[in-house]
């Protein structure tokens, strides 16, 4: 593994929830890296390399990759996805942003609508928010659980532990089928969130980004931090690790996410499919035929 990639992801990767505490992770930590210009150059190289890897994954048609992005409002999910995935062929990338479940979706289990959007072989799937909302938002707002059409016996004191169990089984199943899963929590501070929300109000070009609901959710900050800590602690595994990405500096956030994806691709050791002797002979004949054309 490239030592630079390891440097950018090792401090932020969580493979096991044992002893995990969210407060141990700084929102400002750049691991001693301060050169924004160099970070931009590294990001550009990473994006170019990811594009080549995705093309090979598409050609090989065996693996897929799921990237999950979770965060508090204004942490930079949209911008991170935009910059890190900028060089990926749109045909090989599927992005889904999940909102409140519809009536039809509530008539199924909480994983159903996400299962339908899992990436096809050869493609990268991006979940901008995900099934983790059902152990985050729903946990902070328990009234949503009572509206989820579940039978009373399914809403007991163990409901969150049971959902974590379902999520772990879901992720393990898809990993076994060839889907590489990487999960990113963009860890932003409350002060930085305030600054970004104010920016959305003060700059007319950003007004469209502002939603009154963001302020309402900000009032539940501590509850969300506790919910995130429990969710990460309960679902961090070697096959589907979490990355607690410092999000106060957007340029570093993007670098860490890109490095984690580069690392995931490197583990696959992808290559273009090789054609057999019969196919090569056929292609050679076609080549010679084309060359003979006037």
Residue pairs with C-beta under 8 A, 6 or more apart in sequence:
1 263
1 266
2 262
2 266
4 42
4 259
5 259
5 262
5 263
5 266
6 263
7 31
7 33
8 31
8 33
8 255
8 256
8 259
8 260
9 243
9 256
9 259
9 260
9 263
11 29
11 31
12 25
12 243
12 244
12 245
12 246
12 256
13 241
13 242
13 243
13 260
14 20
14 232
14 236
14 241
14 242
14 243
14 244
15 236
15 237
15 238
15 241
16 236
16 237
16 238
17 232
17 233
17 234
17 235
17 236
20 229
20 232
20 233
20 236
21 229
22 187
22 225
22 228
22 229
22 232
22 244
25 187
25 244
25 246
26 246
27 187
27 188
27 189
27 192
27 246
27 247
27 248
28 189
28 246
28 248
28 249
29 246
30 246
30 249
30 252
33 39
33 252
33 255
36 251
39 251
39 252
39 254
39 255
40 251
42 255
42 258
43 83
43 84
43 254
43 255
43 258
46 84
46 255
46 258
46 259
46 261
46 262
47 84
47 85
47 86
47 87
47 88
47 258
48 87
49 262
49 265
50 84
50 85
50 87
50 88
50 258
50 261
50 262
50 265
51 87
51 88
51 89
53 262
53 265
53 268
53 270
54 88
54 89
54 92
54 93
54 124
54 265
55 89
55 92
56 270
56 271
56 272
57 63
57 64
57 65
57 92
57 122
57 123
57 124
57 265
57 268
57 270
58 89
58 91
58 92
58 122
58 123
59 122
59 272
59 273
60 122
60 270
60 271
60 272
60 273
61 121
61 122
62 121
62 122
62 178
63 121
63 122
63 178
63 179
63 180
63 268
63 270
64 118
64 119
64 120
64 121
64 122
64 123
64 124
64 125
64 178
64 179
64 180
65 119
65 123
65 124
65 125
65 179
65 180
65 181
65 182
65 261
65 264
65 265
66 118
66 119
66 124
66 125
66 126
66 127
66 174
66 179
66 180
66 181
66 182
67 124
67 125
67 126
67 127
67 182
67 183
67 184
67 261
68 127
68 130
68 132
68 181
68 182
68 183
68 184
69 77
69 80
69 81
69 126
69 127
69 128
69 129
69 130
69 184
69 186
70 77
70 129
70 130
70 132
70 133
70 136
70 183
70 184
70 185
70 186
70 228
71 77
71 185
71 186
71 187
71 188
71 247
72 188
72 193
72 217
72 221
72 224
73 193
73 197
73 211
73 214
73 217
73 218
74 188
74 193
74 196
74 197
74 200
74 214
75 186
75 187
75 188
75 193
75 247
76 186
76 188
76 247
76 250
76 253
77 128
77 129
77 186
78 128
79 250
79 254
80 184
80 186
80 250
80 253
80 254
80 257
81 95
81 126
81 128
83 254
84 254
84 257
84 258
84 261
85 93
85 95
85 124
85 126
88 124
92 122
92 123
92 124
93 123
93 124
93 125
93 126
94 117
94 119
94 120
94 123
94 124
94 125
94 126
95 125
95 126
95 128
96 117
96 125
96 126
96 127
96 128
97 128
97 129
98 113
98 114
98 127
98 128
98 129
98 130
98 133
101 110
101 113
105 112
105 113
106 147
106 148
106 149
107 149
109 166
110 131
110 134
110 148
110 163
110 166
111 131
111 166
111 167
111 170
114 127
114 130
114 131
115 170
117 125
117 127
118 125
118 174
118 179
119 125
119 179
121 178
131 167
131 170
132 167
132 183
132 231
132 235
134 163
135 160
135 163
135 164
135 167
135 227
135 230
135 231
136 224
136 227
136 228
136 231
137 144
138 144
138 145
138 148
139 160
139 223
139 227
140 220
140 223
140 224
140 227
141 220
145 155
145 159
146 155
160 230
161 234
164 231
164 234
164 235
167 235
168 234
168 235
168 237
171 181
171 235
171 237
171 239
171 240
172 237
172 239
172 240
174 181
175 181
175 239
175 240
180 264
180 267
180 268
181 239
181 240
182 240
182 241
182 243
182 260
182 261
182 264
183 235
183 240
183 241
183 242
183 243
184 242
184 243
184 245
184 257
184 260
185 228
185 232
185 242
185 243
185 244
185 245
186 245
186 247
186 253
187 244
187 245
187 246
187 247
188 196
188 247
188 248
189 248
190 218
190 221
192 247
192 248
193 218
194 218
197 210
197 214
197 215
197 218
199 206
200 206
200 207
200 209
200 210
201 207
201 210
217 224
232 242
232 244
235 242
236 242
243 256
243 257
243 260
245 253
245 256
245 257
246 252
246 253
246 256
247 253
275 283
